[in-house]
């Protein structure tokens, strides 16, 4: 369905005291998202996850590489001819409180894209109204919500409306950008279960952007997990394998940061902590993680490693000169201890 090859994106920032600086948001990102499949991107804030999501939905452009949708290379099309392809890829925004126009009721919010879709399908007004009610029921809301305004809904209900709006144009791919991070914990599982259900029932492909390992594992079952650091994918493979057997030190540091349920779990024996905070101003000619890596050597600063297949599994790749599998995920305490 979607294949990204060596996607790059750079920005130039200008400050009154710092001058101009080039920021590499994406450094040659590759991934494939099949029909009905799931790919998760995980990493800390500022690593380029959201930029990638915006590129996939046409909200931002890319500097280099190829973005192929159903065999069509969008980099070879004029910008004006890319809209039909991007319409099939819809974004579920992070903040349901600002994603909906507060001056319009839910019927109006869903009505605009449904009318646009009707011009293509020839559906009449009655069918558009029926479709709006169907979409609300699909995401777990009653049709009566159509007469309400966003401020009359809870955060979880608003996010369901955002998902329903994304479904109005019959997309084939949903890009969920931190879609549960601003929702109460009690409502998160419901939204995650909905996304998983849409993937299973409708065959919609899902690209999930998050910094939460647990949600990536739940949504991405049977899919791939890509760990991204400063715009570069440093480890990727089957979701469960990357989480259970990480080989890149950055992935291990991410997983080590997951809270442990005291009394129910115990920390993994090989938990890691970065040596320093992230400083984008530091020159990094070699491995991007080397200034913070507990295992970095002089060799790591000499050249930047590229993704290499794990010796035990071709579908598990890493970009590390000294890869080693470590047990960092918390494990349940055995009964009776």
N, C-alpha and C positions, 0 to 999 in steps of 0.2 A: 504493500500500500504506500508507505513512505520510506524513502531511503535518503539519508543525509550522508554526504561524503565530504570530509575535510571542510566543514563549515567554520568560517572565521568571522569575527566581528570585533572591530576596534572603535574606541571613542577617544576624542581629544578633550581633556579637561583644561580649563584655564583659570588660574587663581591670581589674585592681585599680588600675592607675595611669593607664590610658588611657581608662577609662570605656566607654560603649557606642558602637559604631560599626556603621553599616550597610554590608554588603558586597554589591555587585551581582554575583552569580555569572553571571547570564545577562541580557542586555539586549535583548530582542526578537529572538530567533533564529528564522529561517525556513529551512526546507529541505523537499525532497520526496524520498522514497526509493521508487522504483517496484519492482515485483516483479522479482527477479533483478538489481536494480541495485546500485550501490555509491556511497556518499558517505563521504568522508574529512574529518575535522576535525583541523586541525593548529594548534599554537600552543604557547607556552611553558607551564611549570608554573603552575598557578593561574589559567588563563584561562577555566575553566568547562567544559572538555571532558568530564571525568568526571561532573560534575553533570548534564550533558545526557544522558549514557549512563544514569545512575541513574534519571532521569525517564522515559526511554523504556522501561525495564524494570520500572517500578513500585516501585523502591527509594527513590524520593524524589518529592516532589510539586512542582508548579509554581504560582507565584503568579498568573500571568496568561497570556493567550493561549489558543490552541486546539491540541490534539493530536488529530488525526483518523487513525483506523486503519480502513481499508476502509470509509470513508464515515461512520463513527461518531465523533462528537465526544466524547472521553472527559471533557472538562471539564464536560459536561452530565450525566454519569452519577455516581451516588453512588460513593464510594470502594469500597464492597463489591461493586459490580457491574463493576469494571474488571478484575478478576483474569483472566477468560477471554481478554481482549485482550492483557494483558501476558504471559500464558503463551506466546503466539505469538512473543514477542520475548525472546530469551535472551541473557544476558551471558556473555562469556568474560573472566574476571577477569585482572588483570595478573600476580598472583603465584601461580604454580601450586604453590608450596610451602605456602602457607597456605589455599589454596582447597579442599583435600581433607582430610577428617577422618582424622588419622593412626591412629585406633583401629579403623578399619573397612577391610576389604579392598575391592578395586575392584568385585567382584561386589556387595557390599552398597551401595557408593556409587552404582552404576548401578541397583541393584534398587529403591530407594525411588521415584524418579521413574517408573520403568517400571511399578511397581504402581499408581501414581496414574493413569498413562495407560491401564492395563489396565481400570480401572474405567469408563473412557469407551468403550473399544473392545471390551471383553468378552474380551480375550485371556487364555488360561490361563497357568499357571506355565511350562509347557514352551515356549510361545511367547515368554514374557518372557525366558527363558534364551537362546533362539535370538536374540532381538533384541539382547541384551547383546553376544553374540559378533559379530553382524553390525555393530554400531556400532563395536566395537573394530577390526574389519577395515577398516571404512570410513575410520577415522582412521589406519590404518597400523600397528596393533598386533595381536599374536596373541591368540587367545582365552585362552591360558594366563595372561595378565595378570590375569584375573578373580580368581585365587586369591592375588594379591600385594597387599602393603600399599604405600601411597604412598612410604614411605622406601626401598623396594626398587627404585624407578624413578628414572630420570634426570629432569632438569628438562624436557627435551623430551617424554619419555614422559608425564610428569604433565600437561603442557599438552594433549597429545592426549587424555588421559582427561577433562580439563575440557571439551574440545570435544565428546567423545562424550556426556558427561553433559548438555550443553546440547541435544544432538540427541535425547535420549530422549523428549521431549514433542513431537517433530515440529514444530519452530519454522519460521516463515516468514522471520524476521529474526534475524541474529546481530549483537550489539553487541560488538565486539572492543576492549577498553580496554587499550591498550599491551600487547597480548597476546604480544609477543616481547621486551619490554624487559628481562626478568629471566632470559632464556634465553641460553646460550652462543651466540656468534656462529655457530659451526659448525652449530648446530641451527635457527637462525632461518629460513633459507630453506625448510627442510622444512615448518615450521608455516605460513609464508606461502603456500607452494604448496598446502598442504592447504586453507586458507581459500579460495583462488582456485578450487580444484577443486570445493569444495562449492558455490560460487556457480554455476559452469558446469554441473555435473552435476545438482544438485538444484534449481536455480533459487532458491536462498536469497538473500535480499537481505542486504547487508552494510554496516553502519555502522562505520567504522574510525576509532578515536581514537588519535592518535599525535603525537609531536613530531619524527618522522623522515621527512624528505621522500622518501627512497628507498623506504621501505616503503609510504608513501601512494601513490606512483606505481605500484608493482608491484601492489598490491591493487586500487587504484582505476582500473585501465585501463578506459577507456570510461565512467567515471563522473564525478562532480563532486568538486572539492576546495574546502573551505570553510576559510578562514584566520580564526581567532578570536582576538581580543585583548581582554582584560579583559571578557569576556562578550559582546562585540559581534562579529558577523561583518563583517570589514572588506574582504574580497575573496572572491569565489567564481566558479566557472566550470568548464569542462572541465579535468580534472586536468592534462593535458599543457600546455594553453595557460597556465594560471596559473603553472606552474613555468617554462616557457620564456619567457613574456612578462608577468611580474608588473608591475603598475602602482602598487600601494600601497607606500609606503616601508617599512612594517612587514614585508610579505611579502618585500620585497627584502632586508631585514636578516636575516630568517630563512634565506633561501636563501644569503645570503653567508656564513653561519656553517657551512655544510656543508664538512667537511674536503676539501682538495684532495690528490689522489694525486700527490705530487711525482715528476716524471720521466715521468708518464703524462698529467697534466692541467695546465692552467694556469688561474689564477683568471679569472673573468669581468671585463671591463674596468670595470664599474660597481659593484663590490662596496661595500656600505654597512655601517656600524657605528652603532648607536644612540648618541646623544650622552651619555646617562646611564643609570644603572641604574633599574629600575622602582621607583617609590615610590608605593604606593597611597594614601598620606596626602595627596598633592598634590591640591588642588582642580583639577578638569578640566571646566570648563563647556562647553568646545568639543570638539575632536577629542581622543579619549582618548590618542592617540599623540603629540600635539603636544609635550609636555615632553621627549620623547626624539628627535623627528624632526629630521633634518638640514635639512629643507626647510620647516619650519614658519614661518608668517608671523603677523602679528597677526590676520588674518582667520581663521586656524585656531582661535584661542582664543575667537572670538566666538560660534560656533554649531557644533553637532555635525553633521557630514555624514552622509547616509544613503546606502544602496546605490544606485548609479546605473549604468546600462548603459554599457559601453565603446563609444565611437563606431564602432569597427570590428567589434564583435560583441555582439549583444544578450544572448547567454548568458554573457558575461563581465562581472561587475559589481564595483564598488569603492566604498568610502566614503572618498574623498579629494578635497579641494578643488584639489589640484595634481597630478593623476595624470600619470605619465610612464613609459612602458615602458623598462626598463633591462635590460642583459645582465649578470646577476649569477651565473648558474650556471656552474660550471667546464666547460671544453671540453677535448676530447682534443687532445694535441699532435700535429701533423701528422707523419707518418712521414718520417724523414730529417732532421728538424731537430736 
